[in-house]
Every structure is written in structure tokens, then in C-alpha cells.
Amino acid sequence: MVHPVETYRETGILPPDDPLRVQLHNELHARPTPRIRLPALVVQVAVRHEGVSRETELEHLRRLSGLGELELDQLAGTYLFLRLSEGSLRWERHTEFSTYTLVQSLPDLEVTPETDLLGHLVVDADWLRGIPGRTLSAVKLVMLEGPVEQALDLARPWFAGGPVVASVMGRGGHSCAVTDFRLRHSGFEQVVVVAPPGTSETRAGRIAARLLDIEAYRMMALLGFPLARGLRAMLLESEQALAQITARIRDTNQADAELLDELEALAARVEHAIAEHSYRFSASAAYHALVKARLAELRETPIPGTQTLGEFLQRRFSPAMATVESTASRLAALSQRIERAGALLRTRVDIALETQNQELLGKLRRGQEMQYQLQRTVEGLSIAAISYYVVGLLYYLFKAAKEAGLPLSPELAAGLAIPGVVLGVWWLTRQIHHRLLREQGG
């Protein structure tokens, strides 16, 4: 089948395409369902590629025998399907990890606990060991043909008779998956799928993809669990510290500045933890949702006396995810409580400042009133002083007039002029005062 991106070209019938149209449309085809012919061996290695570039991974893919003739433009994007001499290899680069999925026919070997399937892979062991990145999960998926009713009997030799979990999958029970979720000495987990003869290659591919996705996404989701456990002590200490600070806020004798400093230090500590771990916790929640979605797609039916894959994960995996979700929620709730306590403390500080400002304004008001009274007193004294000097000048004027021959008594004339002088000075002072008030108001 030709990939859609290779057939589409703008024809001019429609308006110009949005630059992202083809990329967004073909996202539906980014991970095509593999086609697997039974019986088959599927080996998937998932590695975290932190610090590993896409070019480094592609260069490692070129080292496979027979890939020297590939052109560089065939190694574009985040998905690559390679046909090998006796199988195929799928490479997919996700946001945080990459998967290498090898599909080949199942070697015709006698099944014993010591059966070594890894020694019959169509890729070189050194190439597998040299995959760039850190191994997160590794799964051997053995896909057999046989009656679903006999799935446990067919699968048990692959697990040395140990305890297993199993699920009949699909409407009508079209296949059965059996595993023990244990790491073997080789570093791989083992899953056995039994499907009836005649199972289509696409159905077998979908079964394999879902089971492998469950394991890869489960491991990615669990990356948040150690971080959540590591934050328990810090969260407990921070919650206790906040409770103590909140109790001290109620004590009016406590210094507000000291409480604010402690609250800011606590807020910085919590916000640092949120900034450092929020992405991991959000990613864990997203991967957990993918695991639940893949489990739902399996449409499991239990086998009497045996746990299903979903039940096993519900009892072991879900509590770990609940711890991650609880830690993320506690961090967010603690941040909000610190913010509320800070708001409460700032309100108390604001009220104290407002009270101090009111007291200061009262003192200023009383000072202004005293200054005004003093000013009125000074104005009265100034009227008397000015009147005294004016009367003194008039006395000398009257005395000069008497010397000039006018028939008047200087003392009598000065005495009679005093009321008029005082009234005139008072009127003039009031006019100046009113003029200054008008200028200030205007």
C-alpha cells in the first residue's frame, strides 16, 4: 500500500493548504498496524532516548546488514519499517522513548525452560546490545497457533510451570494472552499468545501491538512512582510547617515580617518541587491513561482460576499510579493553601498598615489644627504689631503737622486713629487670607 503522503498533491481545486494539513492528516497513518503471520516471534526493546538524537538512532539502524543502499530521505520522521532477509524491524521514536520491534517466524525448537529464542534472532546480538539509549522494557512475544481453550496448556511450558496471568481477548474470545510479568536472566519479559489457525495477519498484528504498548507505557507511567515516594517526607514536613505558620498567624503578638519570610521560603520550596516534577507526573498520568485504553481494547474475559492481565495490573500497577496522582494533587493543594495563607497574612499586614496610617493621619490632622490655631494667634499678634507701627507713624505725622502750625494735639489724634488703623489692618489681612485660599482652591 502506498503511504498517503506520497500520493497527495495540491490540485488547485481547493484553496491553498494549511502548512500543517498533510502532517496532521497523516498522523492517522503514523503507526500502521503490523502484519504478523503465525506462528511468530516478536521481540520489542524500548529505550529512553534522553540525550540521544534521532540521527544517532538512524545511524544505528543503517548498520543492519543490507541497509547500506537506503537513501537518507527514507529515514525521515519518527517511524521506519525495514524488511529484513527473514523478518522485519519497526523503529518508532516517541516523545521520551524509542521502540525497536523485530518480527520473525518462530524458530522450530523444543520448548523447555532453557529454550533460548534470543540466539535465533535475525539481527546480530551486538547490534541489539548497541541500541543507543537506556533499556526501559524488553519483551519476547511468542505467538502460537492452537485452540484458545488449550491456551494455558500450550503456554505453561514457556513459563516452567510457574504461576501466570491470562486473558481471553476479543469478542467471542479470538485469542488468549499468557504472561507472568517477570524479568528473566536475559533481561526480557515473556508473553505467549495463542490464536486459532486461520487468524489473519492484521488481527495478529493488532494483538501484538496492544500487548507491547501495555508494557512500554506501563514502564513509562511508573517513572513517576519513585519521585512520588521521594517527595513524601518533603510533603509531610511542608504540610506540618504550613499548619504551624497558619496557627501562628492567629497570634497577634507574632511578628508579621518573620511569618512572611517563613511562608515565602516554604512557598519557594513547594514551587521548586512542582516545577521539577510536574512534567513527570503529568506524563505518568498520560501513560496511565494509555495503558487503561489498551487494556480496554483487549476486551478481556477471565479464565476460571486465573487472574486476567487487567486484574493483575489493577492490584499492582494501579496503586502505584494512585500514589503518583495523590502526590501531584498534594503538591497542587499545598501550593494553593500556601497562597491562601499568604493572602491572609498579607491582609493582616495591610490592616495593620492601614491602622498605622490612620493614626499617622490623625496626628497630622491634630498638628495641622494646632498649626492653624497658632497661625490665627500669630495673625492676631501681627495685626496688633502692624497697628502699633502705623499708629506710631501717624503720631509722628500729627506731631509734624502741629509744628507746622496746625491746631491739633498729636497724642489725641493718634489715640483717635487707633480704632480705624486696627480695623483697616484687620480688613487688609482678611483680604490677603481669602485671596490665598482662592488661589489654592483654583
C-alpha positions, 0 to 999 in steps of 0.5 A, a space after each residue: 500500500 502506498 503511504 498517503 503522503 506520497 500520493 497527495 498533491 495540491 490540485 488547485 481545486 481547493 484553496 491553498 493548504 494549511 502548512 500543517 494539513 498533510 502532517 496532521 492528516 497523516 498522523 492517522 497513518 503514523 503507526 500502521 498496524 503490523 502484519 504478523 503471520 503465525 506462528 511468530 516471534 516478536 521481540 520489542 526493546 524500548 529505550 529512553 532516548 534522553 540525550 540521544 538524537 534521532 540521527 544517532 538512532 538512524 545511524 544505528 539502524 543503517 548498520 543492519 546488514 543490507 541497509 547500506 543502499 537506503 537513501 537518507 530521505 527514507 529515514 525521515 520522521 519518527 517511524 521506519 519499517 525495514 524488511 529484513 532477509 527473514 523478518 522485519 524491524 519497526 523503529 518508532 521514536 516517541 516523545 521520551 522513548 524509542 521502540 525497536 520491534 523485530 518480527 520473525 517466524 518462530 524458530 522450530 525448537 523444543 520448548 523447555 525452560 532453557 529454550 533460548 529464542 534470543 540466539 535465533 534472532 535475525 539481527 546480530 546480538 551486538 547490534 541489539 546490545 548497541 541500541 543507543 539509549 537506556 533499556 526501559 522494557 524488553 519483551 519476547 512475544 511468542 505467538 502460537 497457533 492452537 485452540 484458545 481453550 488449550 491456551 494455558 496448556 500450550 503456554 505453561 511450558 514457556 513459563 516452567 510451570 510457574 504461576 501466570 496471568 491470562 486473558 481471553 481477548 476479543 469478542 467471542 474470545 479470538 485469542 488468549 494472552 499468557 504472561 507472568 510479568 517477570 524479568 528473566 536472566 536475559 533481561 526480557 519479559 515473556 508473553 505467549 499468545 495463542 490464536 486459532 489457525 486461520 487468524 489473519 495477519 492484521 488481527 495478529 498484528 493488532 494483538 501484538 501491538 496492544 500487548 507491547 504498548 501495555 508494557 512500554 507505557 506501563 514502564 513509562 507511567 511508573 517513572 513517576 512512582 519513585 519521585 512520588 515516594 521521594 517527595 513524601 517526607 518533603 510533603 509531610 514536613 511542608 504540610 506540618 510547617 504550613 499548619 504551624 505558620 497558619 496557627 501562628 498567624 492567629 497570634 497577634 503578638 507574632 511578628 508579621 515580617 518573620 511569618 512572611 519570610 517563613 511562608 515565602 521560603 516554604 512557598 519557594 520550596 513547594 514551587 521548586 518541587 512542582 516545577 521539577 516534577 510536574 512534567 513527570 507526573 503529568 506524563 505518568 498520568 498520560 501513560 496511565 491513561 494509555 495503558 487503561 485504553 489498551 487494556 480496554 481494547 483487549 476486551 478481556 474475559 477471565 479464565 476460571 482460576 486465573 487472574 486476567 492481565 487487567 486484574 493483575 495490573 489493577 492490584 499492582 500497577 494501579 496503586 502505584 499510579 494512585 500514589 503518583 496522582 495523590 502526590 501531584 494533587 498534594 503538591 497542587 493543594 499545598 501550593 494553593 493553601 500556601 497562597 491562601 495563607 499568604 493572602 491572609 497574612 498579607 491582609 493582616 499586614 495591610 490592616 495593620 498598615 492601614 491602622 498605622 496610617 490612620 493614626 499617622 493621619 490623625 496626628 497630622 490632622 491634630 498638628 495641622 489644627 494646632 498649626 492653624 490655631 497658632 497661625 490665627 494667634 500669630 495673625 492676631 499678634 501681627 495685626 496688633 504689631 502692624 497697628 502699633 507701627 502705623 499708629 506710631 507713624 501717624 503720631 509722628 505725622 500729627 506731631 509734624 503737622 502741629 509744628 507746622 502750625 496746625 491746631 491739633 494735639 498729636 497724642 489725641 489724634 493718634 489715640 483717635 486713629 487707633 480704632 480705624 488703623 486696627 480695623 483697616 489692618 484687620 480688613 487688609 489681612 482678611 483680604 490677603 487670607 481669602 485671596 490665598 485660599 482662592 488661589 489654592 482652591 483654583 
